Amino acid sequence: MNMKEEMKKKILELVEEVLPQIDFTASNSLVDDGILDSISIVTLVSELSMEFDVVFDMNELEPADLNSLDAIAETVLRLQKQ
């Protein structure tokens, strides 16, 4: 299993706990379709920050960064390298 796949698995476990009402595997446009609202986004970013020790710059964060489980994993991995 590569790093991205491992990250996706960890993120899925985390979001199933903190945002169980949202199916992160069913959509590739979570933000664009309004599945993730502003409260969910703040919760998600906060949990990801604590769990993976990354800092999200809200001025640079784009909806595409959180639109899918793949995109979230890529974003977290990118932030870990900074």
Kinemage of the C-alpha trace (Angstrom):
@kinemage 1
@onewidth
@group {chain A} dominant
@subgroup {mainchain}
@vectorlist {calphas} color= white
{ca met a 1} P 0.000 0.000 0.000
{ca asn a 2} L 1.479 3.369 -0.982
{ca met a 3} L 1.581 6.495 1.180
{ca lys a 4} L -1.514 8.034 -0.380
{ca glu a 5} L -3.566 4.863 0.112
{ca glu a 6} L -2.420 4.603 3.727
{ca met a 7} L -3.286 8.264 4.291
{ca lys a 8} L -6.738 7.778 2.746
{ca lys a 9} L -7.388 4.851 5.085
{ca lys a 10} L -6.344 6.869 8.158
{ca ile a 11} L -8.396 9.875 7.077
{ca leu a 12} L -11.455 7.715 6.399
{ca glu a 13} L -11.226 6.213 9.893
{ca leu a 14} L -10.955 9.717 11.364
{ca val a 15} L -13.847 11.250 9.420
{ca glu a 16} L -16.120 8.301 10.096
{ca glu a 17} L -15.715 9.143 13.793
{ca val a 18} L -16.005 12.938 13.678
{ca leu a 19} L -18.376 13.386 10.719
{ca pro a 20} L -20.307 10.086 10.549
{ca gln a 21} L -23.228 11.707 8.708
{ca ile a 22} L -21.046 12.323 5.637
{ca asp a 23} L -20.076 9.543 3.234
{ca phe a 24} L -16.602 10.591 2.101
{ca thr a 25} L -16.376 7.689 -0.352
{ca ala a 26} L -19.564 8.483 -2.282
{ca ser a 27} L -18.625 11.825 -3.832
{ca asn a 28} L -15.761 13.537 -5.608
{ca ser a 29} L -17.303 16.966 -5.103
{ca leu a 30} L -17.956 17.138 -1.377
{ca val a 31} L -17.504 20.911 -1.205
{ca asp a 32} L -18.868 21.787 -4.635
{ca asp a 33} L -22.093 19.854 -4.016
{ca gly a 34} L -22.566 21.315 -0.525
{ca ile a 35} L -22.103 17.962 1.209
{ca leu a 36} L -19.398 19.602 3.319
{ca asp a 37} L -20.768 22.858 4.697
{ca ser a 38} L -18.724 25.514 6.477
{ca ile a 39} L -19.133 23.880 9.902
{ca ser a 40} L -18.113 20.475 8.531
{ca ile a 41} L -15.092 22.014 6.809
{ca val a 42} L -13.926 23.697 10.025
{ca thr a 43} L -14.404 20.422 11.926
{ca leu a 44} L -12.567 18.451 9.241
{ca val a 45} L -9.642 20.875 9.005
{ca ser a 46} L -9.340 21.045 12.786
{ca glu a 47} L -9.324 17.253 13.181
{ca leu a 48} L -6.864 16.756 10.330
{ca ser a 49} L -4.570 19.414 11.803
{ca met a 50} L -4.489 17.704 15.188
{ca glu a 51} L -4.284 14.143 13.893
{ca phe a 52} L -1.583 14.692 11.275
{ca asp a 53} L 0.230 17.688 12.784
{ca val a 54} L -0.305 19.936 9.769
{ca val a 55} L -1.288 23.579 9.435
{ca phe a 56} L -3.926 24.598 6.921
{ca asp a 57} L -3.636 28.145 5.606
{ca met a 58} L -7.284 29.101 5.224
{ca asn a 59} L -6.294 31.830 2.752
{ca glu a 60} L -4.690 29.252 0.456
{ca leu a 61} L -7.133 26.370 0.973
{ca glu a 62} L -9.200 25.740 -2.145
{ca pro a 63} L -12.511 23.821 -2.304
{ca ala a 64} L -10.759 21.307 -4.576
{ca asp a 65} L -8.398 20.454 -1.689
{ca leu a 66} L -11.334 18.951 0.240
{ca asn a 67} L -13.624 17.762 -2.559
{ca ser a 68} L -12.816 14.060 -2.202
{ca leu a 69} L -11.030 11.580 -0.005
{ca asp a 70} L -8.225 11.494 -2.607
{ca ala a 71} L -7.897 15.275 -2.585
{ca ile a 72} L -7.898 15.424 1.207
{ca ala a 73} L -5.150 12.786 1.383
{ca glu a 74} L -3.077 14.635 -1.221
{ca thr a 75} L -3.526 17.909 0.673
{ca val a 76} L -2.472 16.403 4.005
{ca leu a 77} L 0.566 14.699 2.441
{ca arg a 78} L 1.569 17.980 0.753
{ca leu a 79} L 1.231 19.895 4.023
{ca gln a 80} L 3.311 17.312 5.878
{ca lys a 81} L 6.194 17.984 3.477
{ca gln a 82} L 6.177 21.736 4.136
